[in-house]
Amino acid sequence: MWTQPRPGSRVALTDWHCFRLSDLPTIDPSNPHDWLCALMRNHDRHTKYVAPTDDTPLIDPHLVHLWDAGHSLIRRWRQNKANRHLRHRINIFTQEAQSYADQLPRSNWWN
């Protein structure tokens, strides 16, 4: 059973790769409040907020990550179409995303 999202609710999608690569603030961790505030600002810079629609009432962050990573591999492959290893990785990634997407409706992931 699908649950309806609350009005005005948004799903936070964090780009953890960019977050980890970004420069962390040079604040002394002995002051935990300032250090945590700086860390949260850094997190907010790398977070997108997506509002659910009628077509997509719920969003699975892992599936979004799989799609983004797959598109990234395809962009790399378009620059060098002779790369067989990359094409093989794209096929494996596509199969993984498809099997995960097929499994989602049968699981109870939204509760």
N, C-alpha and C positions, 0 to 999 in steps of 0.2 A: 504494500500500500504506500503510495507516494504521499508525503506530507507537503503541504503548501508552505513556502517560505513566508516569513513574517514580512509585512509591508515595509519597504525601505531597507531590507536586509541586504548585505553585500558579502561576497565571498572574497577573502584575502588570498591572493596567489603571490607568494614570495619567490623571487628568483634567487635561490640560495647560492648558486654558483657565483653570481655577481656580488652577492653579499659577502661571501668568503674572500673574494679577490679584492674587495674595496679596502681602502685604508681605514683602519680602526682609529678612533680618536685617541689622541695622546693625553688622556686625562688620567691622573693618578688614581688607581683603583682603591686607594685608602679612603676616598670619599665615595662610597657606594652609590649615593643618590645621583651625583653628577655623572658618574661613569655609566650608570644604568640609563639615564636620560639620553646621553650621547649615543649609546648603543641602540636604543629604541628609535632615535632619529635616523640612524644609519639603516635600520631595518625598514623604516617607513619609506626611505628613498628607493628601496629595491622591491617594493610591494605594489602590486596592481590590485585594485578592487573592482570586482565584476558583479554587476547586479543581475540576479536571475531573471529570466524572461518566461513567458508562457511556454515557449518551445523548449527551453532548458531550465526547468524549475530548480534543479540541483546540479551542482558542478563537482566533479571528483578531481581533486588536485593532482593525484597521481596520473590520471588519464590525460590531463592537460599537459603535464610534464612530458609524458610519452609523445604526445603530438608535437610539442615544441622541439623536443630532441630529434624527432624524425624529420621535421622540416629543416632543422639545422643540418642534418646529414645530407638531405636532398640538395640544399643550397651548395654545400661543399662538393657534392658529386657533379653538379652542373658545371662547375669550373674545371673539373678533370674527369670526363666521362670514361676514360680508359682505366680508371682505378677500380679493379675488380674486387679488391678487399672491401672498399667502401660500399660498393653495390651489394655485396654479400651481407654486410652489416645492416644496410637499409632493409633488406629482405627479412632478416632475423628480427629487427626492431619492429617492422610492420606486423609480422606474425605475432609478436609478443603483445603489441598494442591491440590487435584484433582479438586475441584470446582474452585479454583483460577486459575489453569492452563487452565481449560476449558473456563473460562471467558476472559482470556488474548487475544486470537485472535480476539474476538469481540470488545474489547476496543481499544482506541486510545492511549495506554500507551507509545508508542515509540516516540511520537512527543512532 
